Structure formats: structure tokens, C-alpha cells
Amino acid sequence: MTRSQDRNSTSWLWILIAAAVLTQTGVNLLRPVTTYKLLDFGAAAGAVGATTAAYAIIPLVVAIWLGRLTDRIRGLRLLLVSGALLLGLGGLGLALAPDVALVFVASALLGLGHLVFTITGQTAVARYSSPQRMDAGFGWFTAAFSTGQFLGPVLGGWFVEHLGVGATLWIGTLISAAGALPFLFSFGAAGAVTMPDGSARHGAQGDSASSGIGISGAESNAAKPTMWAILRTPGIPVTMLAALSLLSMLDILTAFLPLVGEQAGVGPGVVGTLLGLRAAASILCRIALPAMTARVGRRPLMLWCLFASGITLLFPPVALLLWSGTGGVVTAGVLLVIGGFFLGIGQPLTMSAISQAVPASWRGSALAVRLMGNRLGQVVIPALGGLVAAAGAAGAVWMCCGLLLVSGVAMTVSRQGRGD
């Protein structure tokens, strides 16, 4: 490959990263501010949980279909642009919603836009990356998501305090829709070889590299990628449980830390900064992910991720509620940085593990099954969190910590059962 071809073969990733930063900044600005809009309507914790669950309702239904679509089509740019524009449309709905019911509908539309962009982006990384560079590709892609998770809450908290909830929702809408702009540039990978079904394999590399999380590779001439065939692949169910628990914790923190802040007398700007610190730690760990994986191994990293984040994130709500003033906020910030670092390790590892477990022509579908599991968690866990939070907002966070620890135990037991 010439130097020019090498630049072209990675330009698609930087375009995708730029779009991901914009879309995720927008959506992570909109979602915490949605909680404040619900509070302005006088809504209770149960309504916050239901609205958070609404974000995942449509994606739960269409995820598999969308994954199969990304496997079949040759060009992914139009779907990525559509995801960004759907996010903008969801933000518009949030800004204009006059009551809780329409906030619920707009949140569902926002979740659909996020699903379209996320599945298509993950498929692009799996399609255009060589197996040796897949961890790095998913690491950079999820680092872009973490950048948005950092910028969105920080900007959102500042704008709410200075401009109000309504204006902040309009700003989030514009940032989300701007995620379509990077795709005005050429998007694709010079080294990708298109296969008959429209999927692609990067160069002449094989696709059966082991994930290192107890999932072996698969041959590329497999049958149709049904959901049950994917779920029967060894190691995928336990990896999906890990992915579900990790994403559920991010959702619970985003939706319920503002409620904890309200109970503790901590303003939106401080809460936004705390959420941003969590995301900043995830950015750092994802940039360093290839080096950590090479040194420690994927399975030990995944176990550290689940157990350390599950334990550490028990305590930020305690610090805010029981230690008033600067001391409690600083302590919560330190704990969120530590927990966020470990929390950020897991998602890219689950993506690469599942991608490399299945044939190249199954990757979009497999990633969609993973996301469907995540969305199921995003429907059930926030709804349960809303019920638990009726007795105290911190309860929702503690419930998710328990789920992380259960996932860690399940992965440990699964490993021991195979004797490895």
C-alpha cells in the first residue's frame, strides 16, 4: 500500500470520529436537560425512568432489521447521515414538547437516531478495519462517544444555568444535526474488498482472530445470520450481558445523577461537570486501550472493568447526599473519574469480541443483536430504576452497580466452566 493509499484507508475513520463527536455531544447534552424539563413539568422520578426507557423502545424493535440492512448495503454514508438528522429531529421534539407525553415521544425518536448512527458506525469499523486494528478502531470510535459524553453534560449544565432549559434544548438539536456535515467528504476504505452480499473484508486479512474473551472465530461461509444463530455462538451471551450492564450504568448516571443533585442541593452546572469527568476518564482509557489490551489481555481487562466500576460507582451518590459542600462534590468527582475509567474499557472490548466471533458477513447483524440486548436493558433498567428511585434517587445507581457485579461473576463462571 502506498502512503497515499494508507492515508485514504484511515480517512474514513476520522470522518466517522468527527461525526460521532458532534452527534454524541448533542445527544448527551439533550438527555440530562430532558430531566430538568420534566422537573419543570412537575414530573416525578417514575416519569424520568419511563422517559429514559422510551429512548430505547423503537431501537429494541428495529435493531435486528437495521443490522441486516447494514450487512447488505455497500455504502454506509446515507445511513450515518440519516442517524444524525434523526437525532436533530428528536432534539427538535424535545425543545417543542408542551407536556410529558410528547417528551416521551421525542425521547423515543432520539433513541432511534442514536441507534441508526451507532449500528452503522460500528459496522463501518468492523467492515473497514483489519482484525489486528479492530480494537484500536473501536477504541477510537468509542473514545469519540466518550468525548461527546464529556462535552454534552458540561455544556448542557452551563447553558441551563445561563440560558435556561428551552434554549439549551435548541442548542443540542443543532449540534446533533451537525453530525451529518462530516459526511460531505468522501467516506469509505481504500483497502476494503466488497463481498457478494455487500459486506466487506479489509485487504486479504482473515476474519477469525480470537477475541480473547472466550469467543472463538467463525468461518466466513456460514448461513444466514439469525438472532438465535448469533446468540448460540459460544461466549456471546455473557459478553452481551456485560455490554448491557455497562450501557445501563451510563444511562442511569445520565438520567438520575441530576435527581441526586437536586436532592443534595447541587446545581445543574456541577452535575454536568461531574458527568463530564466520568466521560473524560473513559476517553483516556479508550485511547490507551490497544496498549492495555496488549499488556494485560482482553479478558482480565473486562473483568477489571465490571468489578471495579461496579464497586466504585456505589459511592458518588453517598458523597453528594451525606457530605454537603465542596468536599462531597470533589469526592464524588474523584470516584466518578475512577469508575468512569473502568466503565469505559468494556464497550469497545465487547464490540470487537462480538465482531470477531462471527463471519465477516454477519458483523452488522451481530452488532445489532448486541445493541438490541443493550436497548432491552435500556427499557427495563431505567423503568426499574424509576421505581427504586421513588424511595431515593441513589437507589437507581446502586441497582446498576449490582448488575455490573453480577455480570462480572457471570463472565468469571463462564470462563471457569470452559476450563480456561
ROLUM-864036 format. One line per field, with one value per residue (C-alpha): residue number from 0; x, y, z. Coordinates in steps of 0.02 Angstrom, whole numbers, plus 50000, padded with zeros to 5 digits. Layout:
<pts>
k <- (NUM,...)
x <- (X,...)
y <- (Y,...)
z <- (Z,...)
</pts>
This chain:
<pts>
k <- (0,1,2,3,4,5,6,7,8,9,10,11,12,13,14,15,16,17,18,19,20,21,22,23,24,25,26,27,28,29,30,31,32,33,34,35,36,37,38,39,40,41,42,43,44,45,46,47,48,49,50,51,52,53,54,55,56,57,58,59,60,61,62,63,64,65,66,67,68,69,70,71,72,73,74,75,76,77,78,79,80,81,82,83,84,85,86,87,88,89,90,91,92,93,94,95,96,97,98,99,100,101,102,103,104,105,106,107,108,109,110,111,112,113,114,115,116,117,118,119,120,121,122,123,124,125,126,127,128,129,130,131,132,133,134,135,136,137,138,139,140,141,142,143,144,145,146,147,148,149,150,151,152,153,154,155,156,157,158,159,160,161,162,163,164,165,166,167,168,169,170,171,172,173,174,175,176,177,178,179,180,181,182,183,184,185,186,187,188,189,190,191,192,193,194,195,196,197,198,199,200,201,202,203,204,205,206,207,208,209,210,211,212,213,214,215,216,217,218,219,220,221,222,223,224,225,226,227,228,229,230,231,232,233,234,235,236,237,238,239,240,241,242,243,244,245,246,247,248,249,250,251,252,253,254,255,256,257,258,259,260,261,262,263,264,265,266,267,268,269,270,271,272,273,274,275,276,277,278,279,280,281,282,283,284,285,286,287,288,289,290,291,292,293,294,295,296,297,298,299,300,301,302,303,304,305,306,307,308,309,310,311,312,313,314,315,316,317,318,319,320,321,322,323,324,325,326,327,328,329,330,331,332,333,334,335,336,337,338,339,340,341,342,343,344,345,346,347,348,349,350,351,352,353,354,355,356,357,358,359,360,361,362,363,364,365,366,367,368,369,370,371,372,373,374,375,376,377,378,379,380,381,382,383,384,385,386,387,388,389,390,391,392,393,394,395,396,397,398,399,400,401,402,403,404,405,406,407,408,409,410,411,412,413,414,415,416,417,418,419)
x <- (50000,50068,50074,49927,49825,49867,49801,49643,49620,49609,49521,49352,49387,49425,49268,49168,49251,49212,49029,49023,49090,48955,48809,48859,48890,48715,48626,48720,48675,48493,48466,48515,48425,48270,48268,48265,48122,48024,48058,47991,47830,47824,47860,47915,48059,47947,47920,48107,48132,47992,48061,48234,48159,48066,48235,48260,48086,48093,48275,48226,48105,48209,48388,48399,48321,48441,48591,48543,48522,48699,48764,48678,48711,48876,48881,48852,48859,48671,48625,48752,48681,48505,48554,48621,48466,48351,48445,48414,48230,48218,48300,48176,48035,48108,48126,47945,47860,47724,47696,47769,47685,47771,47937,47914,47884,48032,48146,48095,48139,48306,48342,48303,48426,48559,48531,48545,48707,48783,48747,48804,48961,49004,48976,49094,49231,49204,49196,49345,49467,49587,49572,49738,49674,49494,49523,49604,49462,49327,49433,49440,49257,49201,49325,49229,49069,49153,49209,49026,48978,49104,49060,48871,48834,48964,48895,48717,48738,48819,48686,48542,48610,48641,48512,48376,48311,48222,48369,48484,48374,48383,48572,48579,48466,48584,48740,48660,48605,48778,48843,48786,48911,49073,48998,49007,49183,49219,49181,49249,49407,49534,49584,49410,49360,49174,49093,48942,48816,48879,48984,49171,49332,49485,49626,49670,49666,49571,49420,49435,49551,49504,49426,49517,49355,49313,49241,49320,49318,49197,49210,49150,49038,48910,48721,48601,48639,48482,48470,48469,48620,48716,48661,48715,48893,49000,49034,48917,48777,48894,48977,48807,48762,48921,48880,48701,48758,48890,48771,48633,48751,48789,48602,48562,48701,48644,48461,48470,48627,48531,48397,48530,48598,48426,48407,48581,48561,48691,48657,48647,48817,48904,48807,48853,49036,49029,48955,49087,49227,49161,49163,49337,49406,49326,49411,49581,49555,49492,49639,49754,49652,49766,49917,49818,49749,49922,49993,49851,49739,49557,49476,49567,49528,49344,49336,49426,49303,49148,49205,49299,49163,49026,49110,49174,49012,48917,48989,48968,48784,48835,48965,48841,48699,48795,48940,48872,48977,49138,49205,49061,49069,49258,49245,49104,49208,49360,49253,49168,49338,49397,49233,49222,49396,49349,49174,49246,49355,49212,49109,49245,49302,49126,49112,49274,49238,49069,49131,49273,49164,49059,49089,49125,48954,48870,48955,48820,48688,48792,48824,48637,48597,48718,48632,48461,48515,48578,48414,48316,48419,48386,48199,48194,48332,48279,48097,48152,48268,48122,48028,48180,48218,48046,48123,48283,48369,48531,48443,48440,48630,48656,48542,48651,48809,48735,48704,48886,48946,48827,48896,49073,49027,48940,49094,49206,49095,49083,49272,49291,49159,49266,49421,49521)
y <- (50000,50171,50315,50397,50236,50221,50396,50356,50193,50285,50445,50360,50332,50515,50570,50446,50508,50690,50647,50541,50683,50802,50680,50618,50793,50837,50684,50690,50873,50838,50689,50763,50925,50821,50776,50961,50991,50851,50928,51093,50998,50935,50755,50625,50502,50372,50487,50513,50324,50300,50434,50358,50190,50269,50311,50125,50068,50091,50032,49872,49831,49881,49840,49670,49733,49880,49767,49657,49812,49871,49697,49705,49881,49933,50116,50169,50358,50385,50287,50384,50549,50487,50444,50619,50702,50590,50646,50826,50789,50708,50860,50972,50871,50891,51078,51099,50970,51052,50906,50744,50635,50723,50722,50534,50526,50641,50537,50381,50470,50524,50343,50288,50415,50358,50176,50211,50308,50186,50023,50096,50168,50005,49912,50032,49997,49809,49814,49927,49879,49734,49610,49672,49853,49819,49852,50018,50061,50025,50112,50273,50261,50240,50374,50492,50439,50473,50644,50683,50613,50734,50890,50866,50868,51004,51119,51072,51114,51282,51328,51280,51393,51540,51521,51408,51236,51285,51372,51230,51102,51204,51208,51020,50998,51098,51008,50837,50878,50949,50770,50748,50878,50774,50653,50788,50717,50551,50405,50229,50124,50101,49927,49854,49712,49707,49536,49473,49516,49694,49672,49696,49622,49729,49679,49495,49476,49333,49367,49230,49309,49261,49397,49344,49350,49168,49185,49094,49150,49088,49042,49165,49042,49024,49025,49171,49274,49244,49311,49135,49080,49230,49201,49019,49070,49023,49169,49294,49289,49328,49466,49539,49540,49637,49762,49783,49817,49942,50043,50036,50115,50257,50287,50281,50404,50522,50520,50500,50595,50758,50693,50651,50827,50903,50806,50859,51041,51028,51136,51081,51154,51050,50892,50919,50937,50775,50681,50759,50700,50522,50534,50613,50463,50350,50448,50418,50232,50207,50296,50186,50029,49946,49961,49897,49751,49701,49709,49636,49539,49567,49451,49521,49697,49654,49580,49731,49842,49756,49731,49896,50005,49911,49941,50119,50192,50140,50289,50453,50470,50438,50576,50701,50660,50640,50763,50934,51068,51060,50905,50795,50861,50835,50660,50615,50684,50578,50422,50457,50476,50308,50221,50304,50243,50062,50084,50148,49995,49874,49936,49932,49761,49691,49763,49686,49521,49500,49562,49437,49294,49288,49285,49449,49446,49430,49576,49707,49584,49527,49706,49738,49591,49665,49833,49752,49675,49845,49926,49793,49841,50025,49991,49880,49952,50136,50086,49982,50124,50245,50131,50110,50296,50336,50293,50390,50433,50348,50180,50175,50196,50061,49942,49961,49933,49767,49722,49759,49644,49505,49522,49505,49347,49275,49304,49227,49073,49056,49054,48925,48815,48801,48762,48909)
z <- (50000,49955,50077,49988,49998,50183,50215,50116,50211,50377,50323,50340,50525,50559,50466,50570,50731,50690,50659,50818,50925,50859,50872,51044,51110,51053,51122,51288,51305,51268,51382,51552,51508,51471,51656,51701,51577,51660,51830,51763,51720,51900,51846,51975,51969,51887,51738,51721,51718,51591,51476,51487,51441,51295,51219,51189,51139,50949,50937,51029,50888,50735,50788,50703,50542,50539,50571,50424,50317,50356,50310,50140,50079,50002,50055,50236,50217,50191,50347,50451,50388,50424,50603,50634,50559,50663,50819,50768,50741,50913,50991,50900,50976,51150,51127,51068,51181,51287,51405,51473,51341,51196,51288,51295,51105,51066,51176,51078,50914,50987,51031,50853,50782,50904,50855,50668,50689,50814,50722,50556,50633,50719,50556,50468,50596,50584,50393,50356,50496,50487,50632,50703,50708,50760,50946,50901,50780,50908,51041,50939,50891,51071,51127,51011,51101,51269,51206,51170,51340,51416,51316,51314,51501,51537,51402,51446,51630,51589,51461,51578,51714,51596,51457,51528,51482,51321,51238,51288,51201,51040,51051,51075,50923,50811,50872,50843,50666,50627,50640,50459,50396,50402,50276,50142,50124,50041,50157,50130,50150,50011,50071,50087,49971,49935,49952,49853,49990,50001,50157,50151,50212,50239,50124,50124,50311,50389,50498,50627,50755,50931,51036,51193,51294,51271,51096,50952,50771,50640,50457,50326,50233,50372,50347,50366,50522,50626,50802,50876,50775,50840,51019,51010,50967,51118,51235,51152,51284,51430,51329,51288,51473,51507,51369,51435,51613,51557,51449,51579,51705,51584,51558,51743,51785,51646,51699,51888,51942,51909,52029,52159,52134,52161,52324,52380,52329,52190,52037,51853,51811,51944,51897,51715,51762,51864,51717,51605,51720,51706,51518,51514,51607,51476,51337,51415,51441,51263,51185,51289,51255,51125,51241,51391,51292,51232,51408,51513,51393,51347,51475,51628,51568,51551,51725,51798,51706,51778,51958,51983,51906,51998,52166,52138,52072,52228,52320,52220,52271,52452,52443,52370,52489,52653,52631,52590,52508,52410,52497,52440,52262,52249,52322,52202,52057,52103,52118,51951,51867,51936,51898,51727,51681,51713,51641,51478,51449,51422,51275,51139,51202,51186,51010,50948,51039,50955,50785,50781,50844,50686,50497,50411,50327,50498,50585,50562,50620,50769,50824,50803,50917,51044,51030,51042,51206,51261,51215,51308,51460,51424,51428,51582,51692,51691,51719,51870,51919,51920,52040,52152,52145,52214,52382,52341,52176,52230,52230,52040,52033,52165,52071,51915,52017,52069,51887,51844,51983,51928,51750,51817,51912,51757,51650,51783,51799,51610,51598,51736,51655,51499,51598,51527)
</pts>
